[in-house]
């Protein structure tokens, strides 16, 4: 009887250890991607969890993703930059800020800025302006 209790305790301990190791703060794997919520043609890691969109901004569409293990100092692994390029985006180095954790990419006439902080990243996309309103004002 005592052997069964010891065996059960050992199994329980092993199970707890497996759960704790699995829930640890591991680095992102950067192996699978999906389109961003605000720009479907821009890749984001599938491991990223979309958070509520920050306040209403009439000029910029902003989506924040949490990604535990992401670090600002190692913001853009080569595999992620390669994936962005594979999806047809080009880095706009003229718009580059002084921080390595902020990058601007262009594709066709679309612009995406990605900002990385510890454990999260933000995708910002300027909203298109209504050119028809501008044209109608110019014609008056």
N, C-alpha and C positions, 0 to 999 in steps of 0.2 A: 504494500500500500504506500509505503514511504517512497519507493522508487517511482511510482506513478506521479506523486505530488512533485517530486524533484524534476521529473521529465516535463511536466506541465509548466512549471516555473521557468525552466530553461527555454521552452518553446515561446512562452510569453515574453521573456526577456529578448529573445532573438527577433520576435515580431516588432517589439517596440524599437529596437535598434534599426531595423530596416525602415520603419516609418520615419524615424528621426533623420536618417541619412537621406532618404528620398525627399524630405521637406527642407533640406538644407539650402543655403543661398548659393546655388551653383551659377557659374557663368553661362550666359546665353549660348546656345549651340550654333546659331547662324546657319542652319541647314535648310530651313523651309520658310517660304515667304508668301505673302498674300498682298493684295492691293490695299492701300490705305483707305480709311473710311471717307476721307475728304478728297482723295484723288486715286481712283481705282488703278490707274496705270503706274503708280509709284509703289515700289515694294517696301513692305515692313515685315519684320520677323513675326511668324505665326505665334511665337511665344509671348509677344507683347499683348498686354490686356488693355483694350481701349477703355479709357475713363470718360467721364462726362465731359462734353465740350465746354471749354471756358466761356464766359459771358458772351453776349451777342455783340459781334463786331460787324459792322456793315461792309467793311473793306477786306477782311481776312477771315478765312475759314480755318479754324484751329482745332486740332484733335491731339489729345495727350494720351500716351500709352505708358503703362508701367512695365518695366522689364527688369526684375530683380537681378542683380549681378552686373548690370551695365554701369560702366564708370566713365565719367567725363574725360579723364586723361587718356583712355583707350577708346574714344568715342566711335571711331569708324574702322572696324577691322577690314582688312583687304578684301575678304570674301564678301562683305556687305557692299563695299564700293564697286566691286566687280559685278555683283548682282544688279545694282542700280544701273550701271552701264549696259549690261545685257538687256535690261528692260527698255533701253533706248534713251535714257536720260544722259545729259552731259553736264559736267560741273561747270558752273559759271564762276570762274576765279576772279573776275572783275568785281563781283558782288560779295566776295569772300570777306568775312570779318576777321579780326585779329585772333579770335579764339578758334582752335582746331575743332571745337565741339559744335560749331555752327557752319553749315554748308548750304549752298544754294545750287539747285539743279534746274535745267531747262530741257524741255522737250516740245518740239513744235512751237506753239505760242504759250505754253503752260510754264509756270514757275512754281517750284516747291522749295521751301526752306525747312531744314531739319536742324533742331537744336537738341543736344544731348546733355543731360545732367545725370548725377548718380541715381541709378535705379529707375529712370524714366527718360522718354524722349518726346518731342513735340513736333508735329508736322503742321506747317503753316502754308496755306495756299491762298493767294490773292483772289478775291471774287471778281469775276468778269464784270466790266462796266457795260452799261447798256448804251451801245454806240448809236442806236436808233434815236434816242433822246437827244444826243449831242448833234446828230445830223439834222433833226427837225428844228433845233434851236438855231443852227447855222443857216438854214434856209429861210428863216423869218426876217 
